[in-house]
Amino acid sequence: MKRSKLLISVWLTAISVVFLTSAVMGQVQGKIKGKVVDAQGNPVEKAAVTIISVVSASKRYETATGQDGRFSQVGIQPGYYQVIFKKEGFIPRTQEVHVGIASDTELEIKLGTADQLVAKSLSEADKDFLKATRLYNEQKYEEALPVFEEAIKLNPENWAYYFNQGLTCKKLNKIQEAKEAFKKAVELNPQSFSSNKELGELLAQDGDFTGAVDYYRRAAEINPDDPDGHYNLGVCLINLGQAEEALIQFQRTVELKPDYAEAYFQLGSLYISQNKTQEAISRLEKFLELAPQNEKAPLAKQLLDFLKK
C-alpha cells in the first residue's frame, strides 16, 4: 500500500506543464521554388516574392519571377515561412510553407486581378504589413502593433496580418488580444501550422487544456514531423487525464528527435503510473544522460533510486 501511495504522489509531482515550442534549426539548407500564374494560367512576370521566417523575421529573402513566371530561392534554413507574392494590378497573396532539410519546396500560385481602387488598397495594406514586420524585427513592438492593425483595416481577409499581429501582442504580453488574433488567423487559414501552434500554446498557458488540445492536434496533423507539436499535445493530454494517448505522443516525439530529453522524463513518469518498472528506468536514465543539469534531474534520480530498490 505504501508503495502504491508513493507512486501516486510521485506521479502527481512529476506531471508539470513544460512547453518547448522553439524550433531547432537544421544544419542543411533547403529551397523554395515555383511558378506564379494569373487566373487564366498564364505566367506572371516580375512578380515580387518575399520570404519571411515565422520564427525570426530577420531571416528574409527577396526574389522575383522570370518571363516564364518561375522563381527560385536557395540557401533557406529549414522551418516555416510566409511567402508573399505581389504584382501591380493583382491581389497580393500570402502562403505559409514548410522548408525541410536539404529539400525543395515547390509552389504554384494563382494571382487574381483586381480593379484599380481595390488593388491600391491591397497594395497599401501589404506595404503596412512589411513595414510592421520590419519594426517587429527591430523589437519595436509598440510601434509595430498599430501598423499591423492598419494593414488589417485595409485588408481584413489576409490571415498573415492577424498572425503577425498575434505575435506582436504576445511580445507585449497582451495575451487576450493575441489569442483573438491567432483565432482569426486560424479561421481564415485552418491549414496554418504556425497559427494553430501559437493558439494552442496560449490556451495551454491559461490552463485551457481542452481548447489547446484541439489546436495542437491540428498542428500535429498539418506537420506530423514536428517533435515539439507532439510533445506539447502530449503534455495537454496528461493534464486532461488521457495518459494512453499522451504516451503515444511522447513516443512519437522521441522517434522524431531521439535527444528530446523532456519527452523521456514524461515517458518515464507515465510508465511509473502503469507499473512498468523497467521501461520507466530506461526512460529516466536516458533523460539524465541527455539533461543532467535539468531542473527535473533531482526528481528523476529520486525516482530511479526508488524504482531500483
C-alpha positions in Angstrom: 0.0 0.0 0.0 2.8 2.4 0.9 4.5 1.8 -2.5 1.2 2.4 -4.3 0.6 5.7 -2.4 4.2 6.8 -3.1 3.8 6.1 -6.8 0.7 8.2 -7.0 2.4 11.0 -5.1 5.4 10.9 -7.3 3.2 10.8 -10.4 1.3 13.9 -9.4 4.5 15.7 -8.6 6.1 14.7 -11.9 3.4 15.9 -14.3 4.4 19.5 -14.7 3.5 21.5 -17.7 6.6 22.2 -19.8 6.2 23.6 -23.3 9.2 23.6 -25.6 7.9 25.2 -28.7 11.1 26.7 -30.2 12.1 25.1 -33.4 15.6 23.6 -33.7 17.4 25.0 -36.7 18.7 22.4 -39.1 22.2 22.5 -40.5 21.3 21.7 -44.1 19.6 24.4 -46.2 16.6 24.0 -48.5 15.0 25.7 -51.4 11.7 27.3 -52.3 10.7 27.4 -55.9 7.6 27.6 -58.0 5.5 29.3 -60.6 3.1 32.3 -60.5 0.2 32.4 -62.9 -2.9 34.6 -63.5 -6.5 33.4 -63.4 -6.2 32.0 -67.0 -3.0 30.1 -66.2 -0.6 32.5 -68.0 2.7 33.1 -66.3 3.1 36.3 -64.3 6.4 38.0 -65.0 8.2 40.2 -62.4 6.0 39.3 -59.5 7.8 40.2 -56.3 8.4 37.2 -54.0 9.2 37.9 -50.3 10.0 35.0 -48.0 9.9 35.7 -44.2 10.7 33.2 -41.4 7.9 32.7 -38.9 10.4 32.1 -36.2 12.6 35.1 -36.9 11.7 38.0 -39.2 15.4 38.7 -39.7 15.5 35.7 -41.9 14.1 37.3 -45.1 14.7 36.7 -48.8 13.7 38.7 -51.8 13.3 37.4 -55.4 11.1 37.8 -58.4 9.5 35.7 -61.2 11.1 35.4 -64.6 9.4 35.6 -68.0 8.1 32.1 -67.5 6.5 33.0 -64.2 9.0 30.9 -62.3 11.1 31.8 -59.2 13.7 30.0 -57.0 15.3 30.9 -53.7 18.1 28.7 -52.4 20.0 28.8 -49.1 16.9 28.7 -46.8 17.2 27.3 -43.3 14.6 24.6 -42.5 11.4 25.8 -40.9 8.2 27.6 -41.6 8.0 30.7 -43.8 5.4 33.2 -45.0 5.8 33.7 -48.7 4.3 37.0 -50.1 3.5 37.3 -53.8 2.9 40.8 -55.2 2.4 42.3 -58.7 0.7 45.6 -59.6 -2.8 45.0 -60.8 -3.1 41.7 -58.9 -4.4 40.8 -55.4 -1.4 40.0 -53.2 -1.3 36.5 -51.8 0.5 35.1 -48.7 1.2 31.4 -48.4 2.7 29.5 -45.4 5.2 26.9 -46.4 7.5 24.4 -44.7 11.1 24.0 -45.8 12.6 20.7 -45.0 16.2 19.7 -44.6 18.0 19.6 -48.0 14.7 19.6 -49.8 12.8 21.5 -52.5 9.5 23.1 -51.6 7.6 23.8 -54.8 4.6 26.1 -55.1 2.1 27.0 -57.8 0.5 30.3 -57.1 -2.5 31.8 -58.9 -3.0 35.6 -58.6 -6.4 37.2 -59.2 -6.7 40.6 -60.8 -8.3 43.5 -59.0 -9.7 46.8 -60.1 -7.6 49.9 -59.6 -9.1 51.0 -56.3 -9.0 47.6 -54.7 -5.5 46.9 -56.0 -4.3 50.2 -54.5 -5.9 49.4 -51.1 -4.4 45.9 -51.0 -1.0 47.3 -52.0 -1.1 49.8 -49.2 -2.1 47.0 -46.8 0.9 45.0 -47.9 3.2 48.0 -47.5 2.0 48.4 -43.9 2.4 44.7 -43.3 6.0 44.7 -44.5 6.7 48.0 -42.5 5.2 46.5 -39.4 7.3 43.3 -39.9 10.4 45.4 -40.1 9.5 47.2 -36.9 8.8 43.8 -35.2 12.2 42.5 -36.3 13.8 45.6 -34.7 11.9 44.8 -31.5 9.8 48.0 -31.8 6.7 46.1 -30.8 4.7 49.1 -29.6 5.3 50.8 -33.0 4.6 47.7 -35.0 1.2 46.9 -33.5 -0.8 49.9 -34.9 0.8 49.4 -38.3 -0.4 45.7 -38.3 -3.8 47.0 -37.3 -3.8 49.5 -40.2 -2.9 46.7 -42.6 -5.9 44.7 -41.3 -8.3 47.6 -41.8 -7.2 47.8 -45.4 -7.3 44.1 -46.0 -9.2 42.1 -43.3 -9.1 38.9 -45.2 -5.3 38.2 -45.0 -4.6 35.6 -42.4 -0.9 36.5 -42.1 -1.7 40.0 -40.9 -3.6 38.6 -37.9 -0.9 36.0 -37.3 1.8 38.7 -37.1 -0.5 40.9 -35.0 -0.8 38.0 -32.6 2.9 37.6 -32.4 3.3 41.3 -31.6 0.6 41.2 -28.9 2.3 38.2 -27.4 5.6 40.1 -27.2 3.7 43.0 -25.5 2.0 40.5 -23.1 -1.4 41.4 -24.4 -2.5 37.8 -24.2 -6.2 38.1 -24.8 -5.6 40.2 -27.9 -3.0 37.7 -29.1 -5.5 34.8 -28.7 -8.1 36.7 -30.7 -5.6 37.5 -33.5 -4.5 33.8 -33.7 -8.1 32.6 -33.7 -8.8 34.9 -36.7 -5.7 33.7 -38.5 -6.8 30.0 -38.0 -10.4 30.9 -39.1 -9.0 32.4 -42.4 -6.3 29.7 -42.9 -7.1 26.5 -41.0 -4.1 24.8 -42.5 -1.6 27.3 -41.0 0.6 25.2 -38.7 2.1 28.2 -37.0 -1.3 29.8 -36.2 -2.6 26.6 -34.7 0.5 26.0 -32.7 0.7 29.6 -31.3 -3.0 29.5 -30.3 -2.6 26.1 -28.6 0.3 27.4 -26.6 -1.5 30.4 -25.3 -4.6 28.4 -24.3 -2.4 25.8 -22.5 -0.6 28.5 -20.6 -4.0 29.7 -19.4 -4.9 26.2 -18.3 -7.4 25.6 -21.0 -6.1 22.2 -22.0 -9.3 21.1 -23.7 -9.1 24.0 -26.1 -5.3 23.7 -26.5 -5.6 20.0 -27.4 -7.8 20.8 -30.5 -5.2 23.3 -31.9 -2.1 21.2 -31.0 -3.8 18.1 -32.6 -4.5 20.1 -35.8 -0.9 21.4 -35.8 0.4 17.8 -35.4 -1.8 16.7 -38.3 -0.6 19.5 -40.5 3.1 18.8 -39.7 3.4 15.3 -38.3 7.2 15.6 -38.4 7.4 18.3 -35.8 8.5 16.9 -32.4 7.5 20.0 -30.4 4.0 19.7 -31.6 3.7 16.1 -30.5 5.3 16.8 -27.1 3.1 19.8 -26.3 0.0 17.8 -27.4 1.2 15.0 -25.0 1.5 17.4 -22.1 -2.0 18.7 -22.6 -3.4 15.2 -22.8 -1.7 14.4 -19.5 -3.4 17.3 -17.9 -6.7 16.0 -19.2 -6.1 12.6 -17.8 -5.7 11.0 -21.2 -2.5 9.1 -20.4 -2.6 6.4 -23.1 -2.8 8.9 -25.9 -0.2 11.1 -24.2 2.1 8.1 -24.2 1.7 7.8 -28.0 2.6 11.4 -28.5 5.8 11.3 -26.4 6.8 8.1 -28.1 6.4 9.9 -31.5 8.4 12.8 -30.1 11.5 10.7 -29.4 11.1 8.9 -32.7 11.4 12.2 -34.5 14.0 13.6 -32.2 15.9 10.9 -30.2 17.6 13.5 -28.0 14.4 15.2 -26.8 15.1 15.0 -23.1 11.8 16.2 -21.6 9.9 13.6 -23.6 11.9 10.8 -21.9 11.1 12.3 -18.5 7.4 12.3 -19.4 7.6 8.7 -20.7 9.3 7.6 -17.5 6.6 9.2 -15.4 3.9 7.5 -17.5 5.5 4.1 -17.2 5.6 4.5 -13.5 1.9 5.1 -13.4 1.5 1.9 -15.4 3.8 0.0 -13.0 6.2 -0.8 -16.0 9.3 -0.5 -13.9 12.0 -1.5 -16.4 10.5 0.8 -19.1 10.4 3.7 -16.6 14.0 3.1 -15.5 15.2 3.1 -19.1 13.5 6.4 -20.0 14.5 8.2 -16.8 18.1 7.1 -17.3 18.0 8.4 -20.9 16.6 11.7 -19.6 19.5 12.1 -17.1 22.0 11.1 -19.8 20.7 13.9 -22.1 19.9 16.6 -19.5 21.9 16.0 -16.3 21.5 19.7 -15.3 17.8 19.9 -16.0 15.7 21.2 -13.1 13.9 17.8 -13.0 17.1 15.8 -12.8 17.0 15.6 -8.9 13.5 14.2 -9.1 14.5 11.8 -11.8 17.3 10.5 -9.6 14.9 10.0 -6.7 12.5 8.1 -8.9 15.4 5.8 -10.2 16.6 5.2 -6.6 13.1 4.1 -5.6 12.5 2.0 -8.7 15.7 0.1 -8.3 15.1 -0.9 -4.7 
